Amino acid sequence: MVFNYESMEIIIKDKVNDMNIITIKHREHRKDNSMFFSRIVEYNQLGFIFNNSFHLLKKYMKCINCYSNYENDDKCIYCQFEFSNNKNCFFLNSKNIMPTRKYNYLKNKYNLNTINEYYYDQRRAMNKFLKMEIYEKALHPDRIEKILEISCDHWSNLDMYI
């Protein structure tokens, strides 16, 4: 059984002059018979939100629903979000149109980019090769010698630690 899931959630947080600060949550989950992996990344972006009217900068814009690149005037080819003139459709990151110095100032002021990052990785069944490699590293004589040295113990008492 293989399971893959990926989603983007976009929340409009605040308005700064004519620009908006948005928070993007990117969730990714993968699962198969031997492993489960989950990742959540949250970050802020500063930019402009537009409807589906004519814009010269559309190649720099992202879908407001799934944050994918603009490729079609009617609807997003990834999430099927329909674009219209009377609702917010696109996000234009200010990084693409501002001088670097000004953007870096705003980046520091409004805490843009990664805020939180969470990972969860669970191994359900390890193969024999991986288990043996872990045992080799854990029971290496140098490592055992350091443990005995730290604990002020002797080789003869090693069976107490195993």
Backbone as CSV, one residue per row, in Angstrom:
resi,resn,N_x,N_y,N_z,CA_x,CA_y,CA_z,C_x,C_y,C_z
1,MET,0.834,-1.171,0.000,0.000,0.000,0.000,0.890,1.249,0.000
2,VAL,0.674,2.160,-0.934,1.423,3.412,-1.010,0.430,4.572,-0.931
3,PHE,0.747,5.553,-0.107,-0.125,6.703,0.085,0.722,7.972,0.042
4,ASN,0.392,8.902,-0.841,1.072,10.195,-0.924,0.024,11.288,-0.865
5,TYR,0.291,12.308,-0.064,-0.641,13.424,0.068,0.164,14.711,0.205
6,GLU,-0.239,15.725,-0.516,0.439,17.009,-0.434,-0.611,18.106,-0.550
7,SER,-0.507,19.125,0.312,-1.477,20.213,0.243,-0.813,21.536,0.624
8,MET,-1.417,22.610,0.156,-0.980,23.962,0.474,-2.184,24.705,1.044
9,GLU,-1.963,25.419,2.121,-3.011,26.245,2.704,-2.470,27.673,2.769
10,ILE,-3.231,28.619,2.257,-2.783,30.007,2.223,-3.748,30.853,3.050
11,ILE,-3.187,31.586,4.016,-3.976,32.443,4.888,-3.474,33.882,4.728
12,ILE,-4.371,34.794,4.430,-3.997,36.206,4.330,-3.967,36.758,5.753
13,LYS,-2.759,37.132,6.216,-2.578,37.554,7.604,-2.796,39.033,7.822
14,ASP,-2.149,39.856,7.017,-2.111,41.282,7.309,-1.949,42.072,6.024
15,LYS,-2.194,43.359,6.101,-2.008,44.241,4.951,-0.983,45.299,5.331
16,VAL,0.033,45.471,4.477,1.087,46.456,4.684,1.099,47.340,3.447
17,ASN,0.730,48.613,3.615,0.562,49.536,2.485,-0.385,48.892,1.468
18,ASP,0.059,48.634,0.244,-0.788,47.989,-0.766,-0.549,46.484,-0.837
19,MET,0.398,45.988,-0.064,0.770,44.571,-0.132,0.120,43.773,0.990
20,ASN,0.068,42.465,0.787,-0.480,41.549,1.779,0.606,40.619,2.283
21,ILE,0.531,40.293,3.566,1.388,39.243,4.128,0.527,37.994,4.184
22,ILE,1.012,36.939,3.555,0.282,35.672,3.585,1.142,34.625,4.288
23,THR,0.486,33.679,4.940,1.160,32.540,5.546,0.813,31.316,4.724
24,ILE,1.832,30.591,4.327,1.647,29.390,3.518,2.017,28.183,4.357
25,LYS,1.102,27.206,4.440,1.374,25.940,5.126,1.442,24.847,4.071
26,HIS,2.587,24.229,3.976,2.787,23.148,3.015,2.853,21.842,3.793
27,ARG,1.904,20.946,3.512,1.850,19.644,4.192,2.192,18.548,3.195
28,GLU,2.995,17.609,3.653,3.376,16.481,2.816,3.370,15.219,3.672
29,HIS,2.684,14.186,3.203,2.605,12.914,3.921,2.857,11.786,2.925
30,ARG,3.696,10.851,3.303,3.963,9.678,2.474,3.939,8.443,3.355
31,LYS,3.356,7.384,2.846,3.276,6.160,3.616,3.347,4.976,2.664
32,ASP,4.160,4.010,3.008,4.151,2.734,2.303,4.240,1.636,3.355
33,ASN,4.522,0.421,2.953,4.503,-0.697,3.896,5.569,-0.604,4.974
34,SER,6.680,0.052,4.688,7.775,0.039,5.648,8.035,1.383,6.325
35,MET,7.413,2.472,5.854,7.786,3.770,6.401,6.672,4.803,6.280
36,PHE,6.648,5.722,7.241,5.721,6.841,7.218,6.536,8.114,7.373
37,PHE,6.291,9.109,6.517,7.017,10.367,6.556,6.011,11.500,6.481
38,SER,6.184,12.489,7.338,5.288,13.635,7.340,6.106,14.897,7.547
39,ARG,5.739,15.952,6.811,6.465,17.216,6.920,5.463,18.359,6.806
40,ILE,5.602,19.340,7.682,4.783,20.554,7.614,5.738,21.738,7.671
41,VAL,5.670,22.594,6.657,6.499,23.794,6.598,5.572,24.996,6.533
42,GLU,5.864,25.986,7.337,5.045,27.186,7.393,5.952,28.394,7.142
43,TYR,5.562,29.263,6.224,6.376,30.439,5.937,5.518,31.620,5.507
44,ASN,6.068,32.823,5.694,5.395,34.070,5.327,5.923,34.579,3.999
45,GLN,5.059,35.211,3.242,5.436,35.872,1.993,4.748,37.235,1.960
46,LEU,5.376,38.191,1.311,4.823,39.531,1.174,4.653,39.831,-0.303
47,GLY,3.474,40.301,-0.677,3.253,40.595,-2.088,1.866,41.146,-2.355
48,PHE,1.499,41.112,-3.619,0.225,41.667,-4.076,-0.730,40.541,-4.451
49,ILE,-2.014,40.751,-4.179,-3.052,39.786,-4.559,-3.896,40.426,-5.657
50,PHE,-4.063,39.688,-6.768,-4.779,40.208,-7.936,-5.953,39.311,-8.301
51,ASN,-6.907,39.894,-9.034,-7.978,39.094,-9.634,-7.514,38.653,-11.022
52,ASN,-8.404,38.114,-11.828,-8.027,37.539,-13.123,-8.071,38.559,-14.262
53,SER,-7.770,39.805,-13.997,-7.725,40.781,-15.082,-6.364,40.707,-15.781
54,PHE,-6.187,41.491,-16.811,-4.953,41.457,-17.593,-3.777,42.006,-16.780
55,HIS,-2.692,41.252,-16.710,-1.481,41.684,-16.009,-0.271,41.269,-16.828
56,LEU,0.697,42.162,-16.910,1.936,41.846,-17.631,2.842,40.909,-16.845
57,LEU,2.640,40.814,-15.547,3.531,40.023,-14.688,2.974,38.630,-14.364
58,LYS,2.046,38.133,-15.167,1.420,36.850,-14.844,2.405,35.695,-14.768
59,LYS,3.518,35.773,-15.487,4.479,34.663,-15.435,5.158,34.573,-14.063
60,TYR,5.080,35.631,-13.238,5.649,35.624,-11.894,4.603,35.309,-10.823
61,MET,3.340,35.194,-11.219,2.261,35.016,-10.257,2.035,33.538,-9.922
62,LYS,1.455,33.336,-8.721,1.122,31.997,-8.230,-0.377,31.934,-7.971
63,CYS,-0.937,30.753,-8.098,-2.351,30.532,-7.777,-2.545,30.788,-6.274
64,ILE,-3.566,31.531,-5.903,-3.813,31.860,-4.492,-4.331,30.654,-3.724
65,ASN,-4.807,29.641,-4.418,-5.362,28.466,-3.757,-4.307,27.407,-3.451
66,CYS,-3.413,27.129,-4.391,-2.430,26.054,-4.186,-0.983,26.505,-4.343
67,TYR,-0.758,27.769,-4.634,0.565,28.377,-4.768,1.395,27.747,-5.887
68,SER,0.725,27.290,-6.922,1.436,26.754,-8.086,1.607,27.869,-9.124
69,ASN,2.486,27.661,-10.077,2.767,28.676,-11.092,1.567,28.907,-12.006
70,TYR,1.446,30.138,-12.489,0.387,30.502,-13.421,0.667,29.849,-14.779
71,GLU,-0.347,29.166,-15.353,-0.179,28.542,-16.657,-1.398,28.668,-17.551
72,ASN,-2.539,29.103,-16.999,-3.777,29.111,-17.759,-4.650,30.278,-17.286
73,ASP,-5.402,30.908,-18.191,-6.258,32.043,-17.821,-7.584,31.624,-17.181
74,ASP,-8.048,30.411,-17.435,-9.376,29.991,-16.981,-9.372,29.389,-15.583
75,LYS,-8.473,28.417,-15.361,-8.412,27.762,-14.056,-7.025,27.180,-13.837
76,CYS,-6.728,26.924,-12.579,-5.434,26.340,-12.218,-5.398,24.887,-12.682
77,ILE,-4.344,24.494,-13.363,-4.283,23.125,-13.877,-3.952,22.120,-12.772
78,TYR,-3.513,22.588,-11.605,-3.155,21.689,-10.501,-4.316,21.462,-9.535
79,CYS,-4.969,22.544,-9.098,-6.036,22.395,-8.105,-7.430,22.660,-8.673
80,GLN,-7.529,23.003,-9.954,-8.798,23.269,-10.644,-9.541,24.492,-10.082
81,PHE,-8.835,25.385,-9.412,-9.422,26.636,-8.906,-9.753,27.526,-10.090
82,GLU,-11.022,27.945,-10.204,-11.448,28.761,-11.342,-11.145,30.229,-11.080
83,PHE,-10.483,30.862,-12.038,-10.113,32.263,-11.929,-11.270,33.130,-12.421
84,SER,-11.516,34.253,-11.727,-12.553,35.176,-12.183,-12.132,36.608,-11.866
85,ASN,-12.821,37.561,-12.460,-12.483,38.971,-12.270,-12.969,39.520,-10.930
86,ASN,-13.885,38.828,-10.248,-14.417,39.367,-9.008,-13.944,38.619,-7.755
87,LYS,-12.881,37.848,-7.828,-12.313,37.237,-6.620,-10.791,37.199,-6.730
88,ASN,-10.155,37.052,-5.566,-8.697,36.961,-5.532,-8.235,35.664,-6.172
89,CYS,-7.309,35.780,-7.128,-6.875,34.600,-7.878,-5.362,34.377,-7.822
90,PHE,-4.604,35.455,-7.823,-3.152,35.335,-7.978,-2.409,36.074,-6.878
91,PHE,-1.227,35.556,-6.565,-0.326,36.206,-5.625,0.985,36.510,-6.341
92,LEU,1.429,37.754,-6.262,2.693,38.183,-6.857,3.647,38.513,-5.715
93,ASN,4.685,37.700,-5.556,5.658,37.892,-4.491,6.437,39.185,-4.732
94,SER,6.555,40.002,-3.701,7.260,41.277,-3.840,8.745,41.077,-4.130
95,LYS,9.261,39.907,-3.829,10.673,39.605,-4.098,10.979,39.695,-5.594
96,ASN,9.997,39.378,-6.427,10.195,39.385,-7.880,10.229,40.781,-8.495
97,ILE,9.699,41.781,-7.811,9.583,43.104,-8.425,10.281,44.212,-7.646
98,MET,10.799,43.928,-6.462,11.449,44.941,-5.628,12.959,44.846,-5.720
99,PRO,13.638,45.965,-5.477,15.096,45.896,-5.369,15.484,45.018,-4.162
100,THR,16.583,44.321,-4.262,17.011,43.368,-3.233,17.158,44.027,-1.867
101,ARG,17.726,45.201,-1.828,17.961,45.881,-0.550,16.650,46.189,0.174
102,LYS,15.679,46.692,-0.566,14.379,47.012,0.034,13.665,45.736,0.484
103,TYR,13.744,44.684,-0.346,13.095,43.420,0.025,13.732,42.842,1.286
104,ASN,15.058,42.887,1.393,15.736,42.354,2.582,15.322,43.103,3.844
105,TYR,15.122,44.420,3.725,14.639,45.203,4.864,13.248,44.713,5.288
106,LEU,12.340,44.555,4.307,10.985,44.075,4.610,11.001,42.636,5.118
107,LYS,11.911,41.831,4.595,12.048,40.434,5.021,12.368,40.357,6.511
108,ASN,13.287,41.190,6.960,13.640,41.210,8.382,12.528,41.815,9.234
109,LYS,11.899,42.860,8.737,10.864,43.554,9.501,9.622,42.691,9.722
110,TYR,9.204,41.945,8.687,7.957,41.179,8.768,8.173,39.675,8.882
111,ASN,9.380,39.242,9.174,9.695,37.826,9.378,9.229,36.971,8.192
112,LEU,9.708,37.312,7.016,9.336,36.564,5.822,10.186,35.310,5.725
113,ASN,9.731,34.353,4.975,10.337,33.030,4.773,9.959,32.075,5.895
114,THR,10.742,31.040,6.128,10.334,29.935,7.004,10.126,30.379,8.448
115,ILE,8.973,29.999,8.992,8.663,30.262,10.399,8.830,28.966,11.192
116,ASN,8.117,27.942,10.765,8.128,26.652,11.468,8.358,25.530,10.468
117,GLU,9.005,24.495,10.947,9.234,23.317,10.113,9.179,22.095,11.016
118,TYR,8.293,21.162,10.702,8.116,19.960,11.509,8.310,18.733,10.629
119,TYR,9.033,17.756,11.148,9.239,16.488,10.451,8.847,15.343,11.364
120,TYR,8.291,14.304,10.781,7.996,13.085,11.516,8.336,11.924,10.600
121,ASP,9.218,11.074,11.058,9.702,9.962,10.247,9.654,8.706,11.112
122,GLN,8.912,7.724,10.707,8.774,6.509,11.500,9.113,5.299,10.648
123,ARG,10.097,4.571,11.067,10.453,3.334,10.377,9.661,2.190,11.007
124,ARG,8.891,1.501,10.191,8.060,0.425,10.714,8.794,-0.913,10.713
125,ALA,9.533,-1.184,9.686,10.272,-2.444,9.618,11.610,-2.165,8.956
126,MET,12.679,-2.412,9.684,14.014,-2.179,9.124,14.518,-3.443,8.454
127,ASN,15.223,-3.256,7.362,15.797,-4.433,6.732,17.029,-4.888,7.519
128,LYS,17.453,-6.105,7.298,18.525,-6.718,8.069,19.843,-5.955,7.917
129,PHE,20.117,-5.473,6.718,21.365,-4.748,6.468,21.435,-3.480,7.319
130,LEU,20.325,-2.729,7.372,20.289,-1.496,8.154,20.438,-1.790,9.645
131,LYS,19.779,-2.837,10.136,19.902,-3.222,11.545,21.345,-3.550,11.888
132,MET,22.005,-4.317,11.021,23.393,-4.705,11.293,24.306,-3.482,11.297
133,GLU,24.046,-2.537,10.426,24.856,-1.324,10.382,24.693,-0.515,11.674
134,ILE,23.489,-0.446,12.201,23.243,0.267,13.460,23.952,-0.444,14.612
135,TYR,23.850,-1.774,14.655,24.538,-2.538,15.701,26.055,-2.347,15.628
136,GLU,26.590,-2.347,14.410,28.037,-2.163,14.244,28.495,-0.827,14.810
137,LYS,27.761,0.222,14.503,28.154,1.546,14.998,27.979,1.646,16.506
138,ALA,26.874,1.109,17.026,26.604,1.203,18.466,27.584,0.378,19.291
139,LEU,27.999,-0.767,18.772,28.874,-1.669,19.531,30.319,-1.633,19.068
140,HIS,30.706,-0.571,18.408,32.095,-0.439,17.974,32.997,-0.320,19.205
141,PRO,34.163,-0.987,19.213,35.047,-0.970,20.396,35.432,0.445,20.860
142,ASP,35.657,1.360,19.952,36.002,2.730,20.353,34.871,3.384,21.139
143,ARG,33.644,3.163,20.675,32.489,3.747,21.353,32.308,3.116,22.738
144,ILE,32.460,1.795,22.824,32.323,1.105,24.108,33.411,1.576,25.073
145,GLU,34.614,1.749,24.565,35.722,2.215,25.400,35.434,3.612,25.961
146,LYS,34.865,4.503,25.146,34.519,5.852,25.615,33.435,5.806,26.680
147,ILE,32.453,4.932,26.492,31.372,4.801,27.475,31.932,4.306,28.806
148,LEU,32.810,3.323,28.749,33.421,2.811,29.980,34.299,3.872,30.646
149,GLU,34.981,4.654,29.843,35.842,5.708,30.373,35.013,6.791,31.067
150,ILE,33.910,7.181,30.456,33.037,8.198,31.036,32.416,7.703,32.338
151,SER,32.023,6.445,32.351,31.365,5.892,33.540,32.363,5.366,34.575
152,CYS,33.654,5.543,34.316,34.720,5.076,35.221,34.546,3.592,35.555
153,ASP,34.340,2.810,34.525,34.115,1.378,34.712,35.173,0.594,33.940
154,HIS,35.124,-0.746,34.046,36.124,-1.623,33.449,35.453,-2.592,32.481
155,TRP,36.271,-3.168,31.583,35.760,-4.128,30.592,35.063,-5.319,31.251
156,SER,35.497,-5.700,32.407,34.917,-6.875,33.060,33.458,-6.659,33.458
157,ASN,33.055,-5.416,33.600,31.666,-5.106,33.964,30.817,-4.740,32.745
158,LEU,31.306,-5.017,31.554,30.613,-4.630,30.333,29.232,-5.272,30.180
159,ASP,29.088,-6.513,30.677,27.796,-7.205,30.541,26.681,-6.491,31.295
160,MET,26.988,-5.598,32.222,25.957,-4.813,32.924,25.309,-3.787,31.989
161,TYR,26.022,-3.348,30.953,25.525,-2.311,30.050,24.808,-2.883,28.827
162,ILE,24.965,-4.145,28.548,24.383,-4.757,27.351,23.088,-5.449,27.656
